[in-house]
Amino acid sequence: MIVGWCTVLSIILWGLVIDRGLVAWLNRRCDQPFRDSIDSLFSGILPALAISGGAATILGAFHGLRWEIVVPIVAVSMIWRRRDLVAVLYDLGSLFRKIAAETKIGNPFPVLAALICIVLCYVWSVLALFPPSIADVWVFHVPLANSIIEHAGFVSPQIDHPFYGNIPLFFNLLFALVMMVSGHWTGAATMNIAIFFGFLFLLSSCASRWRACGFFLVAALILSIPFFRGSVGEPMTDLARSCFSVAAVLFLWRYLETRRPAELFHCALVLGGAVGGKYTELQMVGIIGLALMPALIKGRVSLPLFLSCFCAFLAVAGYWYVKNLIILGNPIYPFLFGHPGLTDAWMADYALELGRAFDPANRHFVTNLATLQGWQDFLYILYDWFLARKPNAFLALALILAGLAVAFRRIAFLAAIVAAMFVIWYTVMFNHIRWATPAYLLFFSTGFIGASLVRERLDKWLDRRILPQIAPLAKIVSSPACMVASPVVVSLLAGGLWISHWYQVGGGDIDPVKAEEFDVVLGMISVDEYMESHREAYFMYRYIAEHDLRTVFQPFDTANTLLSAAYNGGRDGGWQLPRYVLPIAGSDIDAFIRDNDIGYFIVPPDAGSAFLAERIGEDKMVMANSVVAHMMPRSSVILTDRFGWKLYRFDADRAP
């Protein structure tokens, strides 16, 4: 993880250096080209990653993602922009000096915010060591990143699948940039953590004052929801592209507030990253275009600025669509125009899967908003999925309403975009709640903006009434004795809490089944012990590898061979038969067992569920269960895990 973090920080630093020169040039006619040094750091992380990804895209198009090419380019560009490099490093030093200065005058919030960031970074880095259980990570995202590394760029298809091998790969490219150095899938997780931090910093920097306090509100609104928090350290692209999409809206809001050209340029950069990461984010192009239309019609956006933004957008996102247009004849392959390499039946099944709820229990909801029932179901979903039992969601809603009350024109378009994104999700992409991640993230972001606008209205009252009242307390806090005593007290308190928790959970005899992720973070239990007790199939797949069992029939796990390798350090010993290898209907099952040398099989507790049957296929489930039923009379259980998974040994010579 240390290597991964060093690589990510180097990528961000290079992007910040290039971005600083661009910002200075774009804002050259502004009275204040930079708000301040802290803002340029906090708001520049996502644009820096977009710039780095755009440059890597150009190199990858010519198979130039090689060390002998990348290192000289980075070195030469850093020398060329050495003044910007010095300025970025100076800004970083100014941030630390600002934190120290605020601490000396009795303001603890900056240093507390910094400590929280460090703690969160450590926690997410530890949790990122857990191998993801999501099949998409091992089927698509990690193989795509590895393919980019192996080819030093892009091929078509990138992996052996005509659809997933030709989709936009901006975030998989960012994963590959880190994995080139770290050589491990946790490098992709590190990049996702950095993207999420970059978004949190951008959002907190949108506050006109008291940005450290703003970070605590950001944490209270967003980090308290497992929906976001649980996806940070996973090598998936959903949260990353959501951060880029919402960041584009925030940069547009900042541009309308300040009229600094660089804000609109940053909007184009991160929007390019979002669109270059997934087709679904094309909706943001239309939404942001509509929001910007009044300024374009009134001529407030100059033609050179518009062209600069358009070129920045194309530099980051354009390659994937141009490549598909040239090679496949369809820029958004395989949708709308044609799908060479994919059968009509496959596309029909895929379109059906995208157009209906993933869970059969949710398919009775009407998504047609032209009907009254559609609106009733839509409002019910908004309340039940996004508001109910979530106090911070109600807080965000209250802050949005308060912002509309005190500064309607400044926040109305943000609220309108939130509503539009939820409507689009429900009517077009009501497949799974994860497709609503950008809308939900923008909802909380708009709540923070509302809080910032309310606070601006209260500035004079706070300066006149509150600050004089706390001045004596500030003097006490900033005294030398208090500054020395505070870290000592905090350290003793933290140590006492750790020891208390250690004894509470059993000390050295902690029960792995009762352990929590927090216990792994505190070092009380290893990652392997926790995974064996909390992750389905982990213990069983590790057992199979350790005892070199061959060959295991496991047709009920859609990613059995991939997870088996992931759970065993990347080793694939061919222990398990791929789940799609099944006998043909009407064929000899004994011959199938003999030809594939099946000696073991696994039966999970949900082997007969309708949901699993839908994911695998009714006909395949029938055949898989017939094979299991054929072997069962001559089998014996050799292992049962705490989740109810059973591993059977099959004895072909035993009488049934």
C-alpha positions in Angstrom: 0.0 0.0 0.0 2.9 2.3 0.7 4.2 1.9 -2.8 0.7 2.5 -4.2 0.3 5.7 -2.1 3.6 7.0 -3.3 2.6 6.4 -6.9 -0.8 8.1 -6.5 0.7 11.1 -4.8 3.3 11.4 -7.6 0.6 11.2 -10.3 -1.4 13.9 -8.4 1.7 16.1 -8.0 2.5 16.0 -11.7 -1.1 16.9 -12.5 -1.1 19.7 -10.1 2.0 21.2 -11.6 0.5 21.1 -15.1 -2.8 22.4 -13.8 -1.3 25.3 -12.0 0.2 26.6 -15.3 -3.1 26.2 -17.1 -5.0 28.0 -14.3 -2.6 30.9 -14.3 -2.9 31.3 -18.0 -6.7 31.0 -18.1 -7.2 33.4 -15.1 -4.5 35.9 -16.3 -7.1 38.7 -16.7 -8.7 38.1 -13.2 -7.9 40.4 -10.3 -7.3 37.3 -8.2 -6.3 34.3 -10.4 -6.1 32.0 -7.3 -8.5 32.2 -4.4 -5.6 31.2 -2.1 -2.9 28.5 -2.0 -5.1 26.1 0.0 -8.0 26.2 -2.5 -5.6 25.6 -5.4 -4.5 22.4 -3.6 -7.9 21.1 -2.5 -9.8 21.9 -5.6 -7.1 20.8 -8.0 -6.8 17.1 -7.1 -9.5 15.8 -9.4 -8.5 18.0 -12.3 -4.9 16.9 -11.7 -6.0 13.3 -12.0 -8.0 14.1 -15.1 -4.9 15.8 -16.7 -2.7 12.8 -15.8 -5.3 10.4 -17.2 -5.7 12.4 -20.3 -1.9 12.4 -20.9 -1.8 8.6 -20.2 -4.7 8.2 -22.7 -2.6 9.8 -25.5 0.4 7.7 -24.6 -1.7 4.5 -24.4 -3.2 5.2 -27.8 0.3 4.7 -29.3 1.3 2.0 -26.8 3.6 4.4 -25.0 2.8 3.5 -21.4 6.3 2.2 -20.8 8.8 3.3 -18.2 11.3 4.3 -20.8 8.8 6.7 -22.2 6.8 7.9 -19.2 9.7 8.7 -16.9 11.6 11.0 -19.4 8.3 12.8 -20.2 7.5 13.4 -16.6 11.1 14.6 -15.8 11.3 17.0 -18.8 7.8 18.4 -18.1 8.7 19.0 -14.4 11.9 20.8 -15.4 10.0 22.8 -18.0 7.4 23.8 -15.4 9.8 24.0 -12.5 8.3 27.4 -11.4 4.9 25.8 -11.1 6.5 22.8 -9.3 8.1 25.2 -6.7 4.8 27.0 -6.4 2.8 23.8 -5.7 5.4 22.7 -3.1 5.3 26.2 -1.6 1.5 26.0 -1.4 1.8 22.6 0.3 4.2 24.2 2.9 1.8 27.1 3.3 -1.0 24.6 4.2 1.1 23.1 7.0 2.1 26.6 8.2 -1.5 27.7 8.2 -2.5 24.7 10.3 0.3 25.4 12.8 -0.6 29.1 12.9 -4.3 28.4 13.5 -3.4 26.0 16.3 -1.3 28.6 18.0 -4.1 31.1 18.1 -6.5 28.5 19.6 -8.3 27.2 16.6 -8.1 23.4 16.8 -10.3 22.6 13.8 -7.5 22.6 11.1 -5.3 20.2 12.9 -8.2 18.0 13.9 -9.3 17.9 10.3 -5.8 16.9 9.2 -5.7 14.1 11.9 -9.1 12.8 10.7 -7.8 12.7 7.1 -4.8 10.7 8.3 -6.9 8.3 10.3 -9.4 7.8 7.4 -6.5 7.2 5.0 -5.1 4.5 7.3 -8.5 2.9 7.9 -9.4 2.7 4.2 -5.9 1.5 3.3 -6.3 -1.4 5.8 -9.8 -2.2 4.6 -8.6 -2.1 1.0 -6.5 -5.2 1.9 -9.8 -7.2 2.0 -10.2 -9.0 -1.4 -13.5 -7.7 -2.8 -16.3 -10.1 -3.1 -17.8 -8.3 -6.1 -17.3 -10.4 -9.2 -17.0 -7.4 -11.5 -13.7 -6.5 -9.8 -12.1 -9.8 -10.9 -14.0 -10.3 -14.1 -13.6 -6.8 -15.6 -11.8 -4.0 -13.7 -8.6 -5.7 -12.6 -8.2 -7.7 -15.8 -8.8 -4.5 -17.8 -6.1 -2.7 -15.9 -3.7 -5.6 -16.3 -4.4 -5.7 -20.0 -3.6 -2.0 -20.4 -0.3 -2.7 -18.5 0.5 -5.8 -20.6 -0.1 -4.0 -23.9 1.5 -0.7 -22.8 -1.8 0.9 -23.9 -5.0 0.0 -25.7 -6.2 -2.7 -28.0 -9.6 -3.7 -29.2 -11.1 -5.5 -27.4 -9.1 -4.8 -24.3 -10.1 -8.2 -22.8 -11.7 -11.2 -24.4 -15.2 -9.8 -24.4 -16.6 -7.6 -27.2 -18.7 -5.5 -24.9 -16.6 -5.1 -21.8 -13.5 -5.0 -23.9 -14.7 -1.9 -25.8 -16.3 0.3 -23.1 -14.7 3.6 -21.9 -11.8 2.8 -19.6 -10.6 6.1 -18.1 -10.7 4.9 -14.5 -9.3 1.5 -15.4 -6.4 3.5 -16.9 -5.9 5.3 -13.7 -5.9 1.9 -11.9 -3.3 0.7 -14.4 -1.0 3.7 -13.7 -0.7 2.7 -10.1 -0.7 -1.1 -10.7 2.3 -0.6 -13.1 4.3 0.3 -10.0 2.6 -1.6 -7.1 1.9 -4.7 -9.1 -1.1 -5.5 -7.0 -4.8 -4.9 -7.2 -4.7 -2.8 -4.0 -3.1 -0.1 -6.2 -6.4 0.4 -7.9 -8.1 0.6 -4.4 -5.5 3.3 -3.5 -6.5 5.3 -6.5 -10.1 5.1 -5.6 -9.4 6.3 -2.0 -7.4 9.3 -3.5 -10.3 10.2 -5.8 -12.8 10.2 -2.9 -10.5 12.3 -0.8 -10.1 14.7 -3.7 -13.9 15.0 -3.9 -14.2 15.6 -0.2 -11.5 18.3 -0.3 -13.1 20.0 -3.3 -16.5 20.1 -1.6 -15.1 21.5 1.7 -13.2 24.1 -0.3 -16.4 25.4 -1.7 -17.1 27.1 1.7 -16.1 30.7 1.5 -14.7 30.6 5.1 -14.0 28.1 7.8 -13.1 25.3 5.4 -11.8 23.1 8.2 -15.2 23.3 9.9 -16.8 22.6 6.5 -14.8 19.3 6.3 -16.4 18.1 9.5 -19.9 18.9 8.0 -18.9 17.0 4.9 -17.8 14.1 7.0 -21.0 14.2 9.0 -23.2 14.3 5.8 -21.4 11.8 3.6 -19.0 9.6 5.5 -21.6 8.5 8.0 -23.5 6.6 5.2 -22.2 3.1 4.5 -23.5 3.5 0.9 -20.5 5.7 0.2 -18.1 4.7 2.9 -18.2 1.0 2.1 -17.2 1.5 -1.6 -14.2 3.7 -1.1 -11.5 1.0 -1.0 -12.9 -1.3 -3.7 -11.4 -1.3 -7.2 -14.8 -0.5 -8.7 -15.5 2.6 -10.9 -19.0 3.5 -9.7 -17.9 5.8 -6.8 -15.0 7.3 -8.8 -17.1 8.3 -11.8 -19.7 9.6 -9.4 -17.1 11.8 -7.7 -16.0 13.2 -11.1 -19.6 13.8 -12.3 -20.6 15.7 -9.1 -17.3 17.5 -9.2 -18.2 18.8 -12.7 -21.4 20.3 -11.3 -19.5 21.8 -8.3 -17.0 23.4 -10.6 -19.8 24.8 -12.7 -21.4 26.3 -9.6 -18.0 27.8 -8.6 -17.7 29.3 -12.1 -21.1 30.9 -11.9 -20.2 32.3 -8.4 -16.7 33.6 -9.3 -16.6 33.9 -13.1 -13.0 32.6 -13.0 -12.4 30.8 -16.4 -10.3 28.1 -14.8 -13.4 26.8 -12.9 -15.2 26.1 -16.1 -12.0 24.5 -17.5 -11.9 22.3 -14.5 -15.5 21.4 -15.0 -14.7 20.3 -18.6 -11.7 18.2 -17.4 -13.5 16.2 -14.7 -16.6 15.9 -16.9 -14.3 14.4 -19.5 -13.1 11.9 -16.9 -16.6 10.9 -15.9 -17.7 10.5 -19.5 -14.5 8.7 -20.3 -15.3 6.2 -17.5 -18.9 5.2 -18.3 -21.5 5.8 -20.9 -24.1 6.7 -18.3 -22.3 9.9 -17.5 -23.2 11.3 -21.0 -26.3 12.5 -19.2 -24.2 15.0 -17.4 -23.1 16.6 -20.6 -26.7 17.4 -21.4 -27.5 18.5 -17.8 -24.4 20.8 -17.5 -25.0 22.1 -21.0 -28.6 23.1 -20.2 -27.4 24.7 -16.9 -24.7 26.7 -18.8 -27.0 27.6 -21.7 -28.1 31.0 -20.4 -24.5 32.1 -20.0 -23.7 30.9 -23.5 -26.7 32.7 -25.0 -25.9 36.0 -23.2 -22.3 35.8 -24.4 -20.8 35.6 -20.9 -18.6 32.6 -22.0 -16.1 33.8 -24.5 -15.4 31.7 -27.6 -11.7 31.1 -26.7 -12.7 29.8 -23.3 -15.5 27.6 -24.8 -13.0 26.1 -27.3 -10.4 25.6 -24.6 -13.0 23.7 -22.4 -14.2 21.7 -25.4 -10.7 20.6 -26.3 -10.0 19.7 -22.6 -13.1 17.6 -22.6 -12.2 15.8 -25.8 -8.6 15.3 -24.7 -9.8 13.3 -21.7 -12.9 11.6 -23.0 -12.7 11.6 -26.8 -10.4 8.7 -27.5 -12.8 6.0 -26.3 -15.7 7.2 -28.5 -13.6 8.0 -31.6 -11.9 4.5 -31.3 -15.3 2.8 -31.2 -16.6 4.9 -34.1 -13.6 4.0 -36.3 -13.4 0.3 -35.3 -17.0 -0.7 -34.6 -18.9 2.0 -36.4 -20.7 3.1 -33.2 -19.2 5.7 -30.7 -21.4 4.4 -27.9 -21.0 0.7 -28.8 -23.1 -1.4 -28.5 -26.1 0.9 -27.9 -28.5 2.5 -30.4 -26.6 2.2 -33.6 -25.2 -1.4 -33.9 -23.4 -4.1 -32.0 -21.0 -6.0 -34.2 -19.6 -9.1 -32.4 -22.7 -9.3 -30.2 -25.8 -11.3 -31.2 -29.2 -9.7 -31.2 -30.3 -12.1 -28.5 -27.4 -11.1 -26.3 -28.3 -7.4 -26.7 -32.0 -8.1 -26.1 -31.1 -9.9 -22.8 -28.7 -7.1 -21.8 -31.2 -4.4 -22.6 -33.9 -6.2 -20.6 -31.5 -6.5 -17.7 -30.6 -2.8 -17.8 -34.2 -1.7 -18.1 -35.7 -3.5 -15.1 -34.9 -3.7 -11.4 -32.1 -6.1 -10.5 -34.1 -7.5 -7.6 -37.3 -9.2 -8.7 -39.0 -7.9 -5.5 -38.7 -4.3 -6.9 -40.2 -5.0 -10.4 -43.7 -4.1 -9.4 -42.8 -0.4 -9.2 -44.0 1.7 -12.1 -41.2 3.8 -13.7 -43.5 5.6 -16.2 -43.8 9.2 -14.7 -46.5 9.9 -17.2 -48.9 8.1 -14.8 -50.0 9.0 -11.3 -48.9 5.6 -10.0 -45.4 6.2 -11.4 -45.1 9.4 -9.4 -46.4 7.7 -6.3 -43.9 4.9 -6.6 -41.1 7.4 -7.4 -41.8 9.4 -4.3 -42.0 6.2 -2.2 -38.6 5.0 -3.5 -37.0 8.4 -2.8 -38.2 8.3 0.8 -37.7 4.6 1.5 -34.3 4.2 -0.2 -32.7 7.6 0.4 -34.3 9.3 3.4 -35.9 6.8 5.8 -33.8 5.9 8.8 -31.0 8.3 7.7 -30.9 11.4 9.9 -28.1 12.9 7.9 -30.2 12.7 4.8 -33.0 14.7 6.5 -30.3 17.1 7.6 -29.1 17.6 4.1 -32.7 18.1 2.9 -33.2 20.8 5.6 -29.9 22.5 4.6 -31.0 22.6 0.9 -34.4 24.1 1.9 -32.6 26.6 4.1 -30.2 27.5 1.3 -33.2 28.0 -1.1 -34.7 30.3 1.5 -31.7 32.6 2.0 -30.1 32.5 -1.5 -32.6 31.0 -3.9 -30.8 32.0 -7.2 -27.4 30.8 -6.0 -28.5 27.2 -5.2 -31.7 26.7 -7.3 -29.9 25.2 -10.3 -28.1 22.7 -8.0 -31.4 21.6 -6.5 -32.8 21.3 -10.0 -29.9 19.1 -11.2 -30.4 16.8 -8.1 -34.1 16.4 -9.0 -33.3 15.8 -12.7 -30.7 13.2 -11.9 -33.0 11.3 -9.6 -35.8 11.4 -12.3 -33.4 10.1 -15.0 -32.2 7.3 -12.7 -35.7 6.2 -11.9 -37.1 6.3 -15.4 -34.1 5.1 -17.3 -31.7 3.3 -15.0 -33.8 1.8 -12.2 -31.8 -1.4 -12.3 -29.9 -0.9 -9.0 -29.4 1.8 -6.4 -25.7 2.1 -7.3 -26.7 3.8 -10.6 -28.1 6.6 -8.3 -24.8 7.2 -6.7 -24.1 10.5 -8.5 -27.6 11.8 -7.7 -27.3 10.9 -4.0 -23.8 12.3 -3.8 -24.9 15.6 -5.4 -27.9 15.7 -3.0 -25.5 15.8 0.1 -23.2 18.2 -1.7 -26.1 20.5 -2.3 -26.9 20.3 1.3 -23.4 21.4 2.2 -23.6 24.3 -0.3 -26.9 25.3 1.4 -25.1 25.2 4.8 -22.4 27.4 3.4 -24.8 30.0 2.0 -26.7 30.1 5.4 -23.4 30.6 7.2 -22.5 33.5 4.9 -25.7 35.2 5.9 -24.8 34.7 9.6 -21.2 36.0 9.1 -21.7 39.4 10.5 -23.8 38.2 13.5 -21.1 35.5 14.3 -18.3 38.1 14.0 -20.2 40.6 16.2 -21.7 38.2 18.8 -20.0 34.8 19.0 -16.3 35.4 18.3 -15.9 38.0 21.0 -17.5 35.6 23.5 -15.0 32.8 22.7 -11.9 35.0 22.6 -11.0 34.3 26.3 -11.3 30.6 25.6 -9.1 30.9 22.5 -6.4 32.6 24.7 -6.5 29.7 27.1 -6.3 27.1 24.3 -3.4 28.8 22.7 -1.3 29.0 25.8 1.9 27.0 25.8 0.8 24.8 28.7 -2.4 23.9 27.0 -0.7 23.2 23.6 1.7 20.8 25.4 -1.0 19.2 27.5 -3.6 18.7 24.7 -1.6 16.1 22.6 -0.6 14.3 25.8 -4.2 14.0 27.0 -5.4 12.9 23.5 -2.7 10.2 23.4 -3.5 8.9 26.8 -7.2 8.9 26.0 -6.6 7.0 22.8 -4.4 4.5 24.5 -6.9 4.0 27.3 -9.7 3.4 24.8 -7.6 0.9 22.8 -6.7 -1.1 26.0 -10.3 -1.0 27.2 -11.6 -2.2 23.8 -8.8 -4.9 23.8 -10.0 -6.3 27.1 -13.7 -6.0 26.1 -13.3 -8.1 22.9 -11.2 -10.8 24.7 -7.7 -9.6 24.4 -5.4 -12.2 22.7 -8.3 -14.7 22.7 -10.6 -12.5 20.5 -13.3 -14.6 18.8 -12.9 -14.1 15.0 -16.6 -14.5 14.5 -17.4 -11.6 16.8 -14.6 -9.4 15.4 -15.5 -6.3 13.5 -13.6 -4.4 10.7 -12.6 -1.9 13.4 -10.7 -4.7 15.2 -8.7 -5.4 12.0 -7.8 -1.7 11.8 -6.6 -1.7 15.4 -4.4 -4.7 14.7 -6.3 -7.0 17.1 -7.0 -9.6 14.4 -5.4 -10.4 11.0 -7.1 -9.8 7.7 -7.2 -13.5 7.0 -8.8 -14.4 10.3 -11.4 -11.8 9.8 -12.1 -12.8 6.2 -12.5 -16.5 7.1 -15.1 -15.6 9.7 -17.0 -12.9 7.7 -16.8 -13.6 4.0 -18.7 -16.4 2.2 -16.5 -18.9 0.4 -13.3 -17.3 1.6 -12.5 -20.1 4.2 -13.7 -22.8 1.8 -11.7 -21.6 -1.2 -8.6 -21.2 0.9 -9.1 -24.7 2.2 -9.4 -26.1 -1.3 -6.1 -24.4 -2.3 -4.2 -25.4 0.8 -5.1 -29.1 0.3 -4.9 -28.9 -3.5 -8.3 -30.5 -4.0 -9.1 -31.3 -7.6 -11.4 -30.9 -9.3 -14.2 -29.0 -7.4 -17.6 -28.6 -9.1 -19.1 -25.2 -8.1 -21.7 -24.1 -10.5 -23.5 -21.8 -8.0 -20.9 -19.0 -7.8 -20.7 -16.8 -10.8 -17.0 -15.9 -10.1 -15.8 -19.1 -8.4 -12.5 -19.5 -10.3 -11.7 -15.7 -10.1 -12.5 -15.5 -6.3 -10.6 -18.7 -5.7 -7.5 -17.1 -7.2 -8.1 -13.8 -5.5 -8.5 -15.4 -2.1 -5.2 -17.3 -2.6 -2.8 -14.5 -3.4 -3.5 -14.5 -7.1 -2.6 -18.2 -7.6 -4.9 -20.1 -9.9 -4.2 -23.8 -9.4 -7.1 -25.0 -11.5 -8.8 -26.4 -8.4 -12.3 -25.5 -9.5 -14.2 -26.2 -12.6 -15.4 -23.0 -14.2 -19.1 -22.6 -13.3 -20.2 -22.5 -16.9 -18.8 -26.0 -17.7 -21.9 -28.1 -17.5 -23.1 -31.2 -19.3 -25.4 -30.9 -22.3 -29.0 -31.7 -21.7 -29.6 -35.4 -22.2 -25.9 -36.3 -22.0 -24.3 -38.9 -19.8 -23.6 -37.3 -16.4 -21.2 -40.0 -15.3 -19.2 -39.4 -18.4 -19.2 -35.6 -17.7 -17.9 -36.3 -14.1 -15.2 -38.7 -15.4 -14.0 -36.4 -18.2 -13.7 -33.4 -15.9 -12.1 -35.5 -13.1 -14.6 -34.2 -10.5 -13.8 -35.3 -7.0 -15.5 -32.7 -5.0 -18.5 -30.3 -5.2 -19.9 -27.3 -3.2 -23.5 -26.7 -2.3 -24.4 -23.2 -0.9 -27.5 -22.7 1.2 -29.2 -20.7 -1.5 -28.6 -23.2 -4.3 -32.4 -23.4 -4.9 -33.2 -19.6 -4.7 -35.1 -17.9 -7.5 -32.6 -15.0 -7.4 -29.6 -17.3 -8.1 -31.5 -19.1 -10.8 -32.1 -15.8 -12.6 -28.5 -14.7 -12.3 -27.1 -18.1 -13.5 -30.0 -19.1 -15.8 -32.9 -21.4 -15.2 -31.7 -24.1 -17.6 -28.1 -24.0 -16.2 -29.5 -24.2 -12.6 -31.6 -27.3 -13.5 -28.5 -29.0 -15.1 -26.2 -28.0 -12.1 -28.7 -29.4 -9.6 -29.1 -32.6 -11.6 -25.4 -33.2 -11.5 -25.3 -32.5 -7.7 -28.3 -34.9 -7.2 -26.5 -37.6 -9.2 -23.4 -37.3 -7.1 -25.0 -36.8 -3.7 -25.7 -40.5 -2.8 -22.0 -41.3 -3.3 -20.7 -38.3 -1.4 -19.9 -37.2 2.1 -19.5 -33.8 3.7 -15.9 -33.0 4.6 -16.3 -29.3 5.5 -19.1 -26.9 6.5 -18.4 -23.2 7.0 -20.4 -20.8 9.3 -22.4 -19.5 6.3 -23.9 -23.0 5.5 -21.6 -23.7 2.5 -20.9 -27.5 2.3 -17.9 -29.1 0.6 -18.6 -32.7 -0.4 -16.1 -35.5 -1.4 -17.4 -37.6 -4.3 -16.5 -41.3 -4.4 -17.2 -42.7 -7.8 -16.6 -46.3 -6.8 -18.9 -46.1 -3.8 -22.3 -47.7 -4.1 -25.2 -45.2 -4.0 
